[in-house]
């Protein structure tokens, strides 16, 4: 598949320089067509019956396999969840931490991770968003390190392998800004959770949770799909592998769209996205302070000379979609494999005009 053929799948790019996959990725025609076709079938044939239920179960396994392929892990170790936030909550609840335990996290985390961390009941130690600070915060009471692979604020990519190997502690990874954008190496970590609506360009309320050793994590919030059988007293037999952590049923239209979305990405996507982010940085650096370290991710966060809210609004009027990071005086551009040089020049023209 050529770049032009791949980009043509995404109609939003016909008019907009869409640089906000860090929030929601662009949808492909085929993804929306799959959703509409399945929804139309539900409308006409109803949402019940053995055939419908069996088709849903089959699509669940297709989606599980597709998400596992993104992370290069065994589908047996992949749970289906509705968001990165849900994946974080499942892991932290399952660990059953107490007030004497500690979780080390960073000051650059999204609330999707930070919220469950602070609701855990454990003592929360907040370090700066770098490897040395995280490791320096570890004590004998630390039971978990919870952090993002790519920080949603600065775009910095943490050396998670170094953190895991040096600390020897379980690692919960928020992969919302990494899965589909960079190679994750997720199999090396204990828990890795992802959102499919961002860099994977999937529908809303879809995602996955990789659990390296499902038997060692308690099922603290079981959904109906998590069990093989259950008794009136509430006891149940969990499914094999990470499927026991599936957070609930997903509608057939959404599953259909997710499976198709996972098949729209070209095999050269990671190299192309890295090149595009480097080009974005090259074009922006003469005009603004770029805070994302070179070569770290597909996010390019920068500090504009003027008001970031006004800049984002002005760019939107020019057909350039980026994200302001409130309270940080930063604007963030998300560079996907689909981004071309014209998109980036429209961004820079808008920045310099502001």
C-alpha positions in Angstrom: 0.0 0.0 0.0 1.4 3.4 -1.0 1.3 6.4 1.2 -1.3 8.0 -1.1 -3.5 4.9 -1.0 -3.3 4.6 2.8 -4.0 8.3 3.4 -7.0 8.2 1.0 -8.7 5.9 3.5 -9.2 8.9 5.9 -11.7 11.5 4.5 -11.1 14.0 7.2 -7.7 14.7 5.7 -9.3 16.0 2.5 -10.1 19.3 4.2 -8.3 19.4 7.5 -4.7 19.1 8.7 -5.8 16.7 11.4 -3.1 16.7 14.1 -4.9 15.4 17.1 -4.8 11.6 17.2 -3.5 12.0 20.7 -7.1 12.7 21.6 -9.0 10.8 18.8 -7.5 9.4 15.6 -9.1 9.9 12.1 -11.6 7.4 11.1 -11.3 5.4 7.9 -14.2 5.0 5.5 -14.1 1.2 5.9 -14.3 1.6 9.7 -17.5 3.7 9.5 -19.0 1.5 6.8 -18.5 -1.6 9.0 -20.2 0.2 11.9 -23.1 1.4 9.8 -23.6 -2.0 8.1 -23.7 -3.8 11.5 -26.0 -1.2 13.0 -28.4 -1.5 10.0 -28.4 -5.3 10.5 -29.3 -4.8 14.2 -32.1 -2.4 13.1 -33.7 -4.8 10.7 -32.9 -8.2 12.3 -32.9 -7.2 16.0 -30.2 -7.6 18.6 -30.9 -11.1 19.8 -30.8 -14.7 18.9 -28.1 -17.4 18.8 -26.6 -16.3 15.5 -26.2 -12.7 16.7 -24.6 -13.8 20.0 -22.2 -16.2 18.3 -21.2 -13.5 15.8 -20.5 -11.1 18.6 -18.3 -13.7 20.4 -16.4 -14.3 17.2 -15.8 -10.6 16.7 -14.6 -10.3 20.3 -11.9 -12.8 19.6 -11.0 -11.1 16.3 -10.7 -7.8 18.2 -8.6 -9.4 20.9 -6.3 -10.9 18.4 -6.0 -7.6 16.5 -5.1 -5.7 19.7 -2.6 -8.3 20.7 -1.0 -8.1 17.3 -0.5 -4.3 17.9 1.4 -5.0 21.1 3.1 -8.2 19.8 1.7 -10.3 22.6 -0.3 -13.5 22.9 -4.1 -13.0 22.6 -4.5 -15.2 25.6 -2.9 -12.3 27.6 -5.2 -9.6 26.2 -8.4 -8.4 27.8 -11.0 -6.2 26.1 -11.7 -3.0 27.9 -13.5 0.2 27.0 -10.6 2.6 27.6 -7.1 2.9 29.0 -8.6 4.4 32.2 -10.6 1.2 32.6 -7.5 -1.0 32.2 -5.7 1.0 34.8 -8.6 0.7 37.2 -8.8 -3.1 36.7 -5.2 -3.6 37.5 -5.0 -1.4 40.5 -8.2 -2.8 42.0 -7.0 -6.3 41.4 -3.7 -5.7 43.3 -5.6 -5.1 46.5 -3.2 -2.5 47.9 -3.4 -1.2 51.4 -2.5 2.0 53.2 1.0 0.7 54.1 1.8 0.1 50.4 3.1 2.6 48.0 2.6 3.3 44.3 5.2 5.4 42.5 3.9 7.5 39.6 4.8 10.8 37.9 3.5 14.4 37.8 2.9 14.1 34.1 0.1 11.4 34.1 -3.3 11.7 32.6 -6.2 11.4 35.1 -7.1 8.1 33.5 -4.1 6.6 35.3 -3.8 9.1 38.2 -7.5 8.7 39.2 -7.3 4.9 39.9 -3.9 5.3 41.5 -5.2 7.8 44.1 -8.4 5.7 44.6 -6.3 2.6 45.4 -6.0 3.2 49.2 -2.2 3.0 48.9 0.2 5.8 49.6 1.0 7.6 46.3 4.5 8.9 45.6 4.6 11.4 42.8 8.0 11.8 41.0 9.1 14.0 38.1 8.5 12.4 34.7 11.9 10.9 34.1 13.6 7.6 34.8 16.0 8.7 37.5 13.3 10.4 39.5 11.0 7.4 39.3 13.7 5.0 40.5 14.8 7.4 43.2 11.2 7.5 44.6 11.1 3.7 45.1 11.2 2.4 48.7 10.8 -1.0 50.4 7.1 -0.2 50.6 6.7 0.3 46.9 4.4 -2.4 45.3 3.8 -0.8 41.9 5.2 1.7 39.5 2.5 3.2 37.4 3.4 5.5 34.5 2.9 6.2 30.8 5.1 4.9 28.1 4.8 8.3 26.3 3.9 11.2 28.5 0.7 12.9 27.1 2.0 16.3 28.0 5.6 16.6 26.8 5.7 13.6 24.4 8.7 12.2 26.3 9.1 8.4 26.0 10.3 6.7 29.1 12.8 3.9 29.1 10.4 1.4 30.7 12.7 -1.6 30.3 15.4 0.2 32.4 12.8 1.1 35.1 11.5 -2.4 35.2 14.9 -4.1 35.3 16.4 -1.7 37.8 13.5 -1.6 40.2 12.4 -5.3 39.9 8.9 -4.0 40.6 5.6 -4.6 38.7 5.0 -2.0 36.1 1.6 -0.7 35.0 1.9 1.1 31.7 -0.6 3.6 30.3 -0.1 3.1 26.6 -2.6 5.6 25.3 0.0 7.6 23.5 2.2 4.7 22.3 0.0 1.9 21.0 -0.3 2.3 17.2 2.2 5.2 17.2 5.5 3.4 18.2 6.6 -0.1 18.8 5.7 -0.9 22.4 7.7 -3.9 23.5 4.7 -4.5 25.8 5.5 -8.2 26.5 8.4 -7.1 28.8 6.0 -5.4 31.2 3.5 -6.6 33.7 0.4 -4.6 32.7 0.0 -2.5 29.5 -3.3 -0.9 28.7 -4.3 0.9 25.5 -7.1 3.0 23.9 -8.1 2.1 20.4 -9.8 5.4 19.5 -6.5 7.3 19.4 -3.5 6.1 17.3 -5.4 2.9 16.2 -8.2 5.0 14.7 -10.8 2.8 16.2 -14.3 3.6 17.5 -15.0 5.1 20.9 -15.1 3.0 24.0 -12.7 0.4 22.8 -9.3 -0.7 24.1 -7.2 -3.5 25.5 -5.3 -4.6 28.6 -2.3 -6.8 28.4 -1.7 -8.9 31.6 1.6 -10.9 31.5 0.5 -13.3 34.3 -3.3 -13.3 34.7 -3.2 -15.9 37.5 -1.4 -13.4 39.8 -4.0 -10.6 39.5 -7.3 -10.8 41.3 -10.5 -10.3 39.4 -11.8 -7.4 41.5 -14.5 -6.1 39.2 -15.8 -9.0 37.1 -17.9 -8.3 34.1 -20.3 -10.9 32.6 -17.9 -12.0 29.9 -15.2 -12.8 32.5 -16.7 -16.0 33.7 -17.1 -19.6 32.3 -19.8 -20.4 34.9 -21.2 -18.9 38.1 -23.3 -20.0 41.1 -26.2 -18.3 42.9 -23.9 -17.5 45.8 -21.8 -15.3 43.5 -18.8 -17.7 43.1 -17.6 -18.1 39.6 -15.1 -19.9 37.4 -13.0 -17.3 35.6 -12.1 -17.6 31.9 -8.5 -18.7 31.0 -6.0 -16.0 30.5 -6.7 -12.3 30.5 -10.2 -12.7 29.2 -11.2 -12.9 32.9 -10.6 -9.1 33.0 -12.9 -8.3 30.1 -14.8 -5.3 31.3 -18.2 -6.0 29.6 -20.0 -6.6 26.4 -19.3 -4.4 23.4 -21.9 -3.9 20.7 -21.5 -5.7 17.4 -21.3 -2.4 15.4 -18.5 -1.2 17.6 -16.7 -4.6 17.4 -17.1 -4.7 13.7 -15.6 -1.2 13.3 -12.7 -2.0 15.6 -11.7 -5.1 13.7 -11.7 -3.2 10.4 -9.9 -0.2 11.9 -7.1 -2.5 13.1 -6.6 -3.6 9.5 -6.3 -0.2 8.0 -2.8 0.6 9.1 0.2 0.0 6.7 3.1 -2.0 7.8 5.4 1.0 7.5 3.4 3.1 9.8 6.0 3.4 12.7 8.8 4.5 10.5 6.6 7.0 8.6 5.2 8.5 11.8 8.7 9.0 13.3 9.8 10.7 10.2 6.8 13.0 10.2 7.3 13.9 13.9 10.9 14.8 13.1 9.8 16.9 10.2 7.2 18.7 12.3 9.9 19.5 14.9 12.3 20.8 12.2 9.6 23.2 10.9 8.5 24.4 14.3 11.8 25.0 16.0 12.7 28.3 14.4 9.4 29.8 15.7 8.5 28.2 19.0 10.0 26.3 22.0 9.6 22.6 21.3 9.6 20.7 24.6 9.3 17.1 23.2 12.8 15.5 23.2 14.0 14.6 19.7 13.1 11.1 18.5 10.9 10.3 21.5 7.4 10.0 20.1 4.8 11.1 17.5 3.7 13.9 19.8 5.2 17.3 19.3 4.4 19.6 22.2 5.5 23.3 22.0 5.3 26.5 23.9 3.9 29.3 21.7 5.0 32.9 22.0 1.4 34.0 22.7 -1.7 32.7 24.3 -2.1 28.9 23.5 -5.9 29.0 23.6 -6.0 31.7 21.0 -3.5 29.9 18.9 -5.5 26.7 18.9 -8.7 28.6 18.0 -6.9 30.4 15.2 -5.5 27.2 13.8 -8.9 25.6 13.9 -10.2 28.5 11.7 -7.5 27.7 9.2 -8.5 24.0 9.2 -5.6 22.8 11.4 -6.7 20.7 14.4 -4.3 20.5 17.4 -4.7 20.3 21.2 -4.1 22.8 23.9 -2.8 21.3 27.2 -4.6 23.4 29.7 -2.6 24.9 32.5 0.7 24.0 31.0 1.1 26.7 28.3 1.6 24.0 25.7 0.1 23.1 22.4 0.4 19.6 21.2 0.5 18.3 17.6 0.0 14.6 16.9 1.9 13.4 13.9 0.5 10.1 12.4 1.7 7.9 9.6 -1.1 9.7 7.6 0.3 13.2 8.1 1.9 14.8 5.0 4.2 17.8 4.5 1.3 20.0 3.5 -0.4 19.4 6.9 2.8 20.4 8.7 3.3 23.5 6.6 -0.3 24.6 7.3 0.4 24.2 11.0 3.6 26.3 10.8 1.9 29.0 8.7 -0.8 29.2 11.3 1.7 29.4 14.2 3.7 32.2 12.5 0.6 34.1 11.5 -0.6 34.1 15.1 
